[in-house]
Amino acid sequence: MSMKLPPLNALKVFEVAARKLSFSQAAVDLCVTQGAVSKQIKMLEEHLQLELFDRTPRGLQLTEAGKYYLPTIMSTLEQIQSTTASLQQFSSEIQYLTLDISPSLSSLWMIPRLNKLSEAFPSLRLNLISGDGAYQFHQSSADIAIRCLPLSLSHHNAHLLIKETLLPIIHKDLVKELPINKNKDLLNYPLIKSTTRPQLWPQCFSNLLGDEHWGNTLSFNHAFEHFFMSLEAAKQKHGIALIPNFLAKDSLAADELINLLDLTYESGYGYYFLTPSYKQQNPLIQKLLAWFEVELTR
């Protein structure tokens, strides 16, 4: 006799609650009450005759059974969603993907190139959300993520798009009275600091000036969390900013900001295209990966 399958709705509730490790947050995401979430989880646990969650004083945790069950349920629900979306293509050519992308890459590079993306993928509709740092797909519903990470071969389900090359850029009006003729002249200007990567400037000057005595001569101005903030500060003449070359490209082309000595600094970071393992063979995602590879290196 075949085993009766668990209710699909209960599986969906489990998948969201397990990702969020919170019944209340799952209720918000699913637009239901917390009681409805608890009821669906209880129904599923009774069906399986196994507990999927530990309710601890520190919060909700997955049991070993829950940890074992979650990846398969996530993959299965995604396959159902993907297949359903493919089936709907018979009556609609529109395809939807959620891209989780760093704020600076989104505002300075992605959005200005949406028209070019639409030319290459006329049926694609992106849902852009933003974030930074290490990425875990089980905590999000994104199909793709692009993150700036330390260069490594160990990033899971990651494809390196481009290594990060930083440029020291400054508003052209600032150098009229105090020229920059050699690398050390950069020390005459206030430096715009990154709050998330505070060692960028010291590392950059170690690369540009070697063992010369400069360590106590760095003069910092305001500090910002994201590159798009630092870029705007440079435009407003607050000092020199270190900006990735492909994010600074448009401002440099407009002759708004300059890199007088054509200096570059390889930071040891790179921009990675991340996908969950069960989506890596998706034809649309593969084509999108190829598009990013080409466009980021133009």
N, C-alpha and C positions, 0 to 999 in steps of 0.2 A: 504493500500500500504506500503510495507516495505521501511525503510529508506536506502538510498544508503550509503554504508560504505565509510569512508575517505580513501584516497590513502595510501597504506602501506608504501611507501617511505617517504611520508610526516610525518607519525607517527614516523618512525625511526629517521628522522631529528629532530622532536620535542623532542623525548626522549633524544637524545644526547645534544641538545641545553639546555634543561631544567636541565639536570644533571650538565652541565658545566656553566650554566648561562652566556653563551657567544656564539654569532653566529660565531665569528672568530675562537674560539677554536673548535667549532663543525665542522667548515669547514676543519680544519686541521685533526681532527680525522676521518672525512668521506672522506677525499681526494677530496673535491670539493671546489668551490669558495664560498666566503662569500655571494655573490649575489645569488648563487644557494640555500644556506640555507635560506636566507630571502624570496626567492620566494616560497619555500616549506612551510615555516611557514605561509606566507600570504595565500597560497592556503588552508591550513588546517583551518585557522581562518575564512576564507570566507565560507568554507564548514560547519563549526560549527556555524557560525554567532556569534562568541564569540572571544574576545581577550584573548590570552593565556599568553602574556608577557606585562609587563610595561617597556617602554624604559625610564629610569630615568637618571638624571645627574650622579647618583652614579653607574649606570650600569644597566644591565638587571635583572629584577625581574619577578617572576611568579605572575600572577593575581590569585585571589581566584579560578577561573575556571581552570587555569593551574595547581594549587596545587591539585585540586580535580582530575584532569584528569591524572596526571603523574603516580601515583602508579599503576593504572589499566593498563595503556599503557606499563609500565615497565614489569609488571607481564605477560601481554598478549604476548609481544614480546619474553620474556624469555620462555614462554610455547611453542611458535611456534619454537623457536630455539632448545629447549630441545626435542620436539617431532620430529623435523626434524633430529636431531642428533640420536635419537633412531631409526628412520626409516632407517637411513643410516647404522645402525648396521647390517641390513640384508645383506649388501654387504661388510661391514667392521667391524672388532671387535675393532678397535681403539677408545678409548674414551678420550676426552680432557677436562681438568679443569684448570682454572686459580686460583692460590693460591697466595694471598697477605700476605707475611710473614715478620716478623721483620728481619733486616739484620743479626744480630748475630745468631738468630735461623737458618736462612738459611745457612750461611757459616759454622758454627761450628757443626750443628746437622743435618739439612735436607739433604744437598748435600752429606755428607759422608754416608748417609743411603739410597741414591737413588737406589742402587742395591737391598737392602732389600725390598724397596717399590716395585720395579719392579717384584720381586719374588712373592709378595703378590697380585699385580695388574698388570699382564703382559700386559694387553691391555690399561693401563692408560698412558696418556702423560700429564705431568704437565707443565704449563706455569708459572714459578716462577717470581713474581714481589715483590718488597720490600717496606716496610713503617713501621712507628711506630705511637704509640698513638691511640687515639680514632678513630673508623672506621665507615664510612657511606657508605653503598653499593650504594646509589643513586649517589655517586660521582665517582664510579669505575665500571668496568665491571667484577670484580673478582667474582668467584663462592664461594670462601671460603677465610676467613682471619684468621690469628692467631696473637693475640696481647697480650702483657703483660700489664695488667690493675690492678688497685687496687681491692682487693677482695670485691665483692659485689654481692648481689642477683638481682640487678636492671639492669645489663647489658642486652641490648635488643638482642634477638636471639643469646645468648651466652651460651656455655657449657664449664665449667671449666675443663681443661685437667690436670693441675698440679699446686700446689702452689709453689711459688718461695722460694727456700732455697738457701741462698748465702753462699759461702765458702771463707774464707780469704786464698788465695794461693800465694806462693812465689817460686822463683827459688831455688832449693836445694843448689846451690853454695853459695848463700847469707848468709845462716845460719851456715856455717862452722866456721866462726870467731865470730859470735854473735848469740848464740843459742836462741831458743824460748822454754822456759821451762814452762812458765805460760802465761795466757791471756795478762797480762800487758806488756809482752815483745814485743808484736806487736807494741807498741808505739815507740820502738827503730828503726823502719824502716820507710822509706818514704811510704806514702799511695798513690795509684793510684786512682784518683778521677773521678766520673761520672759527666759530665756537665749537663746531663738531670735530674739526681736525686742526687743533691749535699749533701743531708742529709743522704745518706746511711751510711757513715762511722760514723758520730755522733750517729745515731740511733743504729748502730751495737755495738759501744762501750758502750752505755747505757745498752744494753742487756748483754754484756759480763762482764762489770766492775761495773755495778750498780751505786751507789752513790760515788764511789771513785773519787778523784780529778784527772781528766784527760783532761778536756775540752780545756785547753790552750796548751796541749802537742801534739796535732795532727800535724804531719809534712806531708804536701802534696807535691807530685811530680807532674808530668804532669797530665792533665785531658783529658778525652776522652768521645766522645758522645755515643759509642756503646761498648757492652761487648767484641765483638771480637777484638776491638782495645785495650782494657784494658788487655785482655788475652795475646795478642802479646807483650804488654809492659812488662808484668810480665815475659814472656819468655826471654825478652831481659834484665832482671835483673834491672828493674827500680823501683822495690818495690813490695808491697803487693797489690793484686787486689781482689775485691769482685766479684765473678763470680757465676752464678747459677750452682748448682751441676751437672745437666745433660749436661751443656755446657762445664764444666771443666772435665768431666769424662774421655774423651780420653787422655787429657794431663796428668792427674793424673795417668792413667793406664800405660802411657809410662814412668812414673817416671821422667818426665821432670819438673813438678811443684809439690809442696807438700803442704799439710795442716797438719802441724806437730801435732797439738793438737786435730785434728778432730773436729774443731769448726764449728758450723753452726749458721746461723741467718735467722729466718723466717721474710721476709721483709714486709709481708702484701699485697703482689702482687701475681698475678697468671697469667698463660697463658691460654687464652680462644680461643676456636674454634668457629668462628662466621660464620653464614650463613644467607642470607635473608630468611624471613619466607616462601616464596613460593618455596624454594629449600630444606627445612628441611626434606622432606619426600623422597628425591631422594635416591634410594637404594645405589648408588655408594658413595655418600657423607656420608651416614650413616655408611657404611663399612669403609670409610676412617677415620671417627671420631673414630671408635673403634680401628683402627690400631694405630692412634696417642696416644690414651689413654694407650695402652699396651706398645708401644715403649718408650714413655717418662718416664715411671716408671720402666723400666728394669734396 
